[in-house]
Amino acid sequence: MKTTTLTLLTLNLLVVGAISGCNTIRGVGQDVSATGRGVSKGAGAV
């Protein structure tokens, strides 16, 4: 009984961590992309 509960709790924590990690990675990707566009515009202006 305790082993099953502990296993389910651990699995739930891993799933929640993976889901929140995906959102973080997506945000970083968007920030890097926006920075790249800014650098490209600056280079084009020169």
Phi and psi in degrees as GROMACS dihedral restraints (atoms count N, CA, C in turn):
[ dihedral_restraints ]
;  ai    aj    ak    al  type     phi  dphi    fc
    3     4     5     6     1   -67.4    20    10
    4     5     6     7     1   -34.8    20    10
    6     7     8     9     1   -65.1    20    10
    7     8     9    10     1   -42.1    20    10
    9    10    11    12     1   -64.2    20    10
   10    11    12    13     1   -43.8    20    10
   12    13    14    15     1   -63.8    20    10
   13    14    15    16     1   -43.6    20    10
   15    16    17    18     1   -65.1    20    10
   16    17    18    19     1   -39.8    20    10
   18    19    20    21     1   -63.7    20    10
   19    20    21    22     1   -45.3    20    10
   21    22    23    24     1   -65.5    20    10
   22    23    24    25     1   -39.8    20    10
   24    25    26    27     1   -63.1    20    10
   25    26    27    28     1   -44.3    20    10
   27    28    29    30     1   -63.1    20    10
   28    29    30    31     1   -43.3    20    10
   30    31    32    33     1   -62.0    20    10
   31    32    33    34     1   -43.5    20    10
   33    34    35    36     1   -62.4    20    10
   34    35    36    37     1   -41.7    20    10
   36    37    38    39     1   -64.4    20    10
   37    38    39    40     1   -38.9    20    10
   39    40    41    42     1   -65.1    20    10
   40    41    42    43     1   -41.4    20    10
   42    43    44    45     1   -65.0    20    10
   43    44    45    46     1   -44.9    20    10
   45    46    47    48     1   -62.8    20    10
   46    47    48    49     1   -41.4    20    10
   48    49    50    51     1   -63.4    20    10
   49    50    51    52     1   -39.6    20    10
   51    52    53    54     1   -66.6    20    10
   52    53    54    55     1   -41.1    20    10
   54    55    56    57     1   -66.1    20    10
   55    56    57    58     1   -44.6    20    10
   57    58    59    60     1   -68.6    20    10
   58    59    60    61     1   -32.2    20    10
   60    61    62    63     1   -64.9    20    10
   61    62    63    64     1   -37.4    20    10
   63    64    65    66     1   -62.3    20    10
   64    65    66    67     1   -42.0    20    10
   66    67    68    69     1   -65.3    20    10
   67    68    69    70     1   -37.8    20    10
   69    70    71    72     1   -66.2    20    10
   70    71    72    73     1   -45.0    20    10
   72    73    74    75     1   -62.8    20    10
   73    74    75    76     1   -40.8    20    10
   75    76    77    78     1   -62.1    20    10
   76    77    78    79     1   -42.2    20    10
   78    79    80    81     1   -64.1    20    10
   79    80    81    82     1   -40.9    20    10
   81    82    83    84     1   -64.2    20    10
   82    83    84    85     1   -41.7    20    10
   84    85    86    87     1   -61.3    20    10
   85    86    87    88     1   -40.0    20    10
   87    88    89    90     1   -67.1    20    10
   88    89    90    91     1   -39.6    20    10
   90    91    92    93     1   -63.8    20    10
   91    92    93    94     1   -44.0    20    10
   93    94    95    96     1   -64.5    20    10
   94    95    96    97     1   -39.8    20    10
   96    97    98    99     1   -64.0    20    10
   97    98    99   100     1   -43.6    20    10
   99   100   101   102     1   -63.8    20    10
  100   101   102   103     1   -39.3    20    10
  102   103   104   105     1   -63.1    20    10
  103   104   105   106     1   -42.3    20    10
  105   106   107   108     1   -62.1    20    10
  106   107   108   109     1   -40.7    20    10
  108   109   110   111     1   -64.1    20    10
  109   110   111   112     1   -39.5    20    10
  111   112   113   114     1   -64.0    20    10
  112   113   114   115     1   -41.7    20    10
  114   115   116   117     1   -65.8    20    10
  115   116   117   118     1   -40.0    20    10
  117   118   119   120     1   -64.0    20    10
  118   119   120   121     1   -40.6    20    10
  120   121   122   123     1   -65.4    20    10
  121   122   123   124     1   -41.0    20    10
  123   124   125   126     1   -64.3    20    10
  124   125   126   127     1   -40.4    20    10
  126   127   128   129     1   -68.3    20    10
  127   128   129   130     1   -36.3    20    10
  129   130   131   132     1   -67.4    20    10
  130   131   132   133     1   -31.3    20    10
  132   133   134   135     1   -72.8    20    10
  133   134   135   136     1   -25.7    20    10
